């Protein structure tokens, strides 16, 4: 898979920045924002807050699933 299109996030456990998120699922928050959850491939859970354009682009590119 092309890692340039993947959602990148901060891994709290390993303190790494811009880690590509695998098996990402985009959900809608209670206030109408978008959030992606997934893992880094090593078993560490990750989450990222996204704007609507970035969330819809990730779903369209096939790097994230729609969870709402």
Secondary structure, DSSP 8 states (H G I E B T S, - for coil): --TTSS-EEEETTTTEEEEE-EEEEEEE-TTS-EEEEEE-SSS-EEEEEE-HHHHHHHHHHTSEEE--
